[in-house]
Amino acid sequence: MSTDIQTIRKIAHLARLEFNEEKEQEVLQDLNKILNWVDQLRELDTESVEPLIHMSEEVNVLREDEVRNTISHEQALLNAPKKDSDYFRVPKVLE
């Protein structure tokens, strides 16, 4: 399978891309290489190959959730440029 320059121009138009003539030829060659590679893949017998759902056998490899207090309220307020008793003071953003 191969494509022509008109197809490249149509794809470029749909993708809102602009190529000069030299770049169009490069894209045409690259796209034809990709299409030839896909044609080679089609020749392979994949009847006995199960579909791949995940890239690895690992499923949900996550750490356990642990509740812990990493910083105290007082320590957090020490970093505030302005504070009001138990709260951060910030500039007013709504009227």
N, C-alpha and C positions, 0 to 999 in steps of 0.2 A: 504494500500500500504506500502511496506517495501523494504528495499534495503539490499544488502549483502556487505561483506568486499571487494570483487573484484570491486564493483562500487565505493566504497570509495577510493580505491587505484587508480582507473582510474581518478576520479575527482581530487585527490591529484596530480597525474602526470600532468594533464592538467593545474592545477593551480600552478604548480611548488612548491608544498608543500611537506614536508617530515614529516612523523609521525612515532614514534615507535609503537610497537604492542599495548601497553596500550592506547596510544593516539588514535590509529585507532578505538579501541573499544568504546572509549568515543565519538568520532565523529560519529560512526555508531549509537550509541544509541540516540544521539542528532538529527541526521538526521531522524531517524525513528520516533522520537517524533514529529518533524515538519511535516513529511508526514502524520502521523496519525491525527494531528490537521487539516491539509488541507482536509483530507478525511471527517472529521466531518463538516467542512464548506460546503463541496459539498452536504451534506444531507439537508441543509437549502433551503427553498423555497425563491428564490430571484426574482421571476418573476415580482412582483409589486414594486421592489426597483429600483429607478432611479440611473443611474451611477453617482458616485461622481466625480466632476471635480475639486473642490477646497475643502480644509479642513474646510473652514469657509465660511460664507455668505458674508463676507466683500470682496469688489473688489476694487483694486487700492487705498488702504488707504495710500496716500502719502501726504506730506506737499506741499504747494504751493511754487513754485520757486519764490524767491525774490532776486532781484539784489541789492547787497549792497557791499560797499567797506569796508572790515573788517580791512585792514591794509594799510597804505599809502606806497607809493614807498620809501619815505625817512625812514620810520620806518623799512621796510624790509632791507634796506641797512645798517641800524645800527647794525644788527645781523651778517653781513658778515665779515669774517676774513680779506678778501681783496676785494676792490671795485675799479672800474675805472669809475669815473663820475656817470653814471646812471646804471652801470652793475656790476654783481658779477664777480670777477676774479677767475678762476678755473685753475688747472693744465692742460696743453695741453695733450689731449688723442689721437689725430690723428696726424700722420706725414704729 
